[in-house]
Amino acid sequence: ENLCTAAGQACKENSMEVTSDWQCECVPPQTGPPGTAQTAACVLDECAANGGLNAAVCVGAGQECVDPDTAAAVTGDWECRCRVPQEGPASIGAVAACTEDECVTHTGTCAAAGQACVDVNTAVASTGDWQCECIAPATGDPATGMPAVCVDTGDDCQKHGHICHERGQTCFAGDHMPPTPRARYVRVDNPGVESHLMMVEVEVYSGGQNVAPGGTATGSPSHYAGF
């Protein structure tokens, strides 16, 4: 009996006629199988003890009660933990300060549209306020609970300009196209000493039309008539 009492347990004698059949039993709120002729291996889950009063503190806030060390000698260490998808550090003996980033659940909706998901208020009580936001260089107002309407203001040449550059060309994109060149004269030279240039016809196009017939051609020197 002294052995059981010293361990905070109760001693039970099963038979007065049989020796060494006495047992140490756990005393509520401790639980565990009795120990015959020795102390019982008792545990104390503080979340289940006292009618679950500690657990009720956590459950009432939508959290989980956990006793990390159920050894009977260890008390006061029960804690409230956030439930997935909520996040936050556990709190010993009190409700935890949990947050909930709704983008954990809804990021796929934004990503499918090439956008970023942002939860503007991660407080557990604030729900339905996640937004899809445009990713630069695209611009547009964020949209709550759905993809945003984004406009790509970027220059595609930033992405694909190397294709033109590899061929010695200049890349222009969309609204960044250069203005249509304007000219008054068209000049054809054949540089070099004692070189000859023979042309049968010169065509000059403007707006898709050959405007050369409406102009005047001159040449110097000229060995043939017809200018």
C-alpha positions in Angstrom: 0.0 0.0 0.0 2.8 2.4 0.8 4.3 1.8 -2.6 1.0 2.7 -4.3 0.4 5.7 -2.1 3.8 7.1 -2.7 3.1 7.0 -6.5 -0.3 8.8 -5.9 -2.1 5.6 -6.8 -4.7 3.4 -5.0 -3.9 -0.1 -3.6 -6.3 -2.9 -4.2 -6.2 -6.4 -2.6 -7.8 -8.9 -4.8 -7.8 -11.9 -2.5 -6.9 -12.2 1.2 -5.9 -15.9 0.6 -3.5 -15.2 -2.3 -0.3 -13.3 -1.6 1.4 -10.9 -4.1 -1.9 -10.3 -6.0 -2.3 -6.8 -4.8 -2.4 -4.1 -7.3 -1.7 -0.4 -7.7 -4.5 1.4 -9.6 -4.5 4.8 -11.3 -6.5 7.5 -9.6 -8.7 9.7 -11.9 -8.0 11.8 -13.8 -5.0 9.5 -14.4 -5.6 6.4 -16.5 -3.8 3.2 -17.3 -3.8 -0.5 -16.5 -3.2 -1.6 -12.9 0.2 -2.9 -11.8 0.2 -6.2 -10.0 2.6 -6.1 -7.0 4.0 -2.9 -8.5 3.0 0.6 -9.4 0.8 1.1 -12.4 1.9 2.8 -15.6 -0.5 5.8 -15.3 -0.8 8.6 -17.7 -2.5 12.0 -17.4 -3.9 13.4 -20.6 -4.9 16.9 -19.5 -7.0 17.4 -22.6 -9.3 14.5 -21.5 -9.0 15.1 -17.8 -11.7 16.9 -15.8 -14.4 16.1 -18.2 -12.5 17.6 -21.1 -12.7 21.2 -19.8 -9.2 22.0 -21.2 -10.1 20.5 -24.5 -13.3 22.6 -24.6 -11.2 25.8 -24.5 -9.4 24.8 -27.7 -12.3 23.2 -29.5 -14.4 26.3 -28.9 -12.0 28.3 -31.0 -11.9 25.6 -33.7 -8.5 24.4 -32.5 -7.1 21.1 -31.3 -6.1 20.3 -27.7 -2.8 18.3 -27.3 -1.0 17.2 -24.2 2.6 16.7 -25.4 3.7 14.9 -22.3 1.1 12.6 -20.6 3.4 11.5 -17.8 1.4 11.7 -14.6 4.1 13.9 -13.0 4.0 16.5 -15.8 1.1 18.9 -15.6 0.1 22.3 -17.0 1.7 21.6 -20.4 -1.5 21.1 -22.4 -1.8 23.4 -25.4 -4.1 24.6 -28.2 -2.9 24.0 -31.7 -4.1 25.4 -35.0 -6.0 23.1 -37.4 -5.0 22.9 -41.1 -5.3 25.1 -43.1 -4.8 27.5 -40.2 -1.3 28.3 -39.1 0.4 29.6 -36.0 2.4 28.6 -32.9 0.8 26.5 -30.3 -0.3 28.2 -27.0 0.1 26.5 -23.6 -3.0 26.6 -21.6 -4.8 29.1 -23.8 -6.3 29.6 -27.3 -3.6 29.9 -30.0 -3.2 33.0 -32.3 -4.0 31.3 -35.6 -4.1 32.7 -39.0 -5.6 31.3 -42.2 -4.2 32.2 -45.7 -7.0 31.4 -48.1 -4.5 31.3 -50.9 -3.4 27.9 -49.7 -6.7 26.7 -51.0 -7.4 29.1 -53.9 -4.0 29.8 -55.4 -4.7 27.5 -58.3 -7.5 29.7 -59.5 -5.2 32.7 -59.9 -2.2 30.6 -61.1 -4.3 29.2 -64.0 -4.8 32.8 -65.2 -1.1 33.6 -64.8 -1.8 35.8 -61.7 -0.8 35.9 -58.1 -3.1 35.0 -55.1 -3.1 37.4 -52.1 -5.1 37.1 -48.9 -5.4 40.7 -47.7 -6.5 39.6 -44.2 -5.4 36.3 -42.8 -7.4 36.6 -39.6 -9.4 33.3 -39.1 -12.6 35.3 -38.8 -11.9 37.0 -42.2 -12.9 34.8 -45.0 -13.7 35.2 -48.7 -11.4 38.2 -49.1 -8.6 36.5 -51.2 -7.7 38.2 -54.4 -6.1 37.5 -57.8 -3.6 40.2 -58.8 -1.9 40.9 -62.1 1.8 40.1 -62.4 4.0 42.8 -64.0 4.3 43.8 -66.7 0.5 43.2 -66.9 -1.7 45.7 -65.1 -5.2 45.8 -63.8 -7.3 46.0 -60.6 -7.2 42.9 -58.3 -10.4 40.8 -58.2 -11.8 39.3 -55.1 -12.6 35.6 -55.3 -11.9 35.3 -59.0 -9.2 36.0 -61.7 -8.5 39.7 -62.4 -8.9 41.4 -65.8 -5.3 42.1 -66.7 -3.8 44.0 -69.6 -0.3 43.1 -70.8 1.5 46.4 -71.3 4.9 44.8 -71.7 7.0 44.8 -74.8 7.1 41.4 -76.4 10.5 42.2 -77.8 11.9 41.8 -74.2 11.0 38.2 -74.5 11.4 37.4 -78.2 13.8 40.1 -79.5 16.7 37.7 -79.7 15.0 36.0 -82.7 15.3 39.3 -84.7 18.7 40.2 -83.3 20.3 36.9 -84.3 19.4 37.8 -87.9 20.6 41.4 -87.7 17.1 42.8 -87.5 15.3 45.1 -85.2 12.3 43.9 -83.1 9.2 46.1 -82.8 6.1 45.0 -80.9 2.4 46.0 -81.0 1.9 49.7 -80.2 5.7 50.1 -80.1 5.9 49.9 -83.9 7.9 52.7 -85.5 6.0 55.4 -87.5 5.6 54.9 -91.2 8.7 56.5 -93.0 8.0 59.5 -95.2 10.1 60.5 -98.3 10.1 63.0 -101.1 12.7 61.5 -103.4 14.0 58.0 -104.2 17.7 57.9 -105.2 19.5 55.0 -106.8 23.3 55.1 -106.8 25.9 52.8 -108.5 29.1 53.8 -106.8 32.4 52.8 -108.3 34.8 53.8 -111.2 33.7 52.8 -114.7 30.7 50.9 -113.3 27.5 50.7 -115.2 23.9 50.4 -114.0 21.1 49.4 -116.3 17.5 49.6 -115.1 14.4 48.9 -117.0 11.9 50.0 -114.4 11.8 51.5 -110.9 8.7 51.0 -108.7 8.0 53.1 -105.6 5.2 51.9 -103.3 3.1 54.0 -100.9 0.1 52.6 -99.2 0.4 49.4 -101.3 0.2 51.4 -104.6 3.0 51.9 -107.1 3.3 55.7 -107.2 6.3 55.9 -109.5 4.3 56.5 -112.8 3.1 59.7 -111.3 6.6 61.0 -110.6 9.4 62.4 -112.7 12.7 60.5 -113.1 16.1 62.0 -113.9 19.5 60.6 -114.3 23.1 61.7 -114.6 25.0 61.0 -116.7 22.6 59.3 -119.1 23.5 57.5 -122.3 19.9 56.6 -123.2 16.8 58.6 -123.6 13.6 57.9 -121.6 14.0 59.7 -118.3 
